[in-house]
């Protein structure tokens, strides 16, 4: 056998082995990040609609074969609401972690529709699977609103945080709202996986991993897989406002939709000194970080001290909103309505 044939075979074998290992690594990374359910943490308190005296109506729809559950929230008479905000939650137990923000939109005269995505909170599903599940859920929510007698006549806006911010921008490519509000939106899921993988495996390996993660997501989610949030909203022409904290370590600016969305219909607001929750006050972000650390170490903490700590937490302070940021989001919606 000629030497060049032997070299070619060796090169092909090495390439096959390398690709197999990288695909396996990509599957492992996705399983670690998105392979389970996201439900309420047993140590934390979550606000309900009753805590804010909101009207609430449970509703159901579906993402394929998965039942999605959520609520319609409003104040006064539902039919007199100025618009409908479809809210998309971040990674976690679902809309219950955002009742303060939902209440703010209701206080501003809007009705809010929120579904928990597959694998989260109220909804069915054994696993989240990826950020794309949020986009699918938001599209399903928009379809529900368009066919529901109580909601179909409202002008509709998307709003969300983190994973939900990503879906608020991406869903505009499928069903156009009147506008979209995004807090701390990632640009692509594969970029977030790369960012997290870099902390465990180093930047070089993480960069090599990224295209394989993108390929797996495309195979898993089809047209929703590894979408560019900025490209989706820019090409849709939908007015959008993207808020991002310059101290965000969960979604660094380098892999954010804020950095990439350079188009006339996307307004970008940099929240100086803010982290991953730019709609919160500085004090609330600090308390939230402390609370997150306590949750991470809860199982290793003395049970009595642990229970005393979580019982002493001022959850209203943890969820305190930055009025200037939230009002800017509300004003954006009102401007779009005009």
Secondary structure as UniProt FT lines:
FT   HELIX           3..34
FT   TURN            42..43
FT   HELIX           49..52
FT   STRAND          55..63
FT   TURN            64..65
FT   STRAND          66..74
FT   HELIX           78..80
FT   STRAND          84..88
FT   HELIX           95..98
FT   HELIX           99..107
FT   TURN            108..109
FT   STRAND          111..115
FT   TURN            118..119
FT   TURN            121..122
FT   HELIX           132..147
FT   TURN            149..153
FT   STRAND          156..161
FT   HELIX           163..170
FT   HELIX           171..173
FT   STRAND          179..183
FT   HELIX           189..201
FT   HELIX           203..221
FT   HELIX           222..224
FT   TURN            225..226
FT   HELIX           229..236
FT   STRAND          240..245
FT   TURN            246..247
FT   HELIX           253..255
FT   HELIX           257..260
FT   TURN            264..265
FT   STRAND          266..271
FT   TURN            272..273
FT   TURN            278..279
FT   HELIX           282..296
FT   HELIX           298..300
FT   HELIX           303..312
FT   HELIX           315..318
FT   HELIX           323..337
//
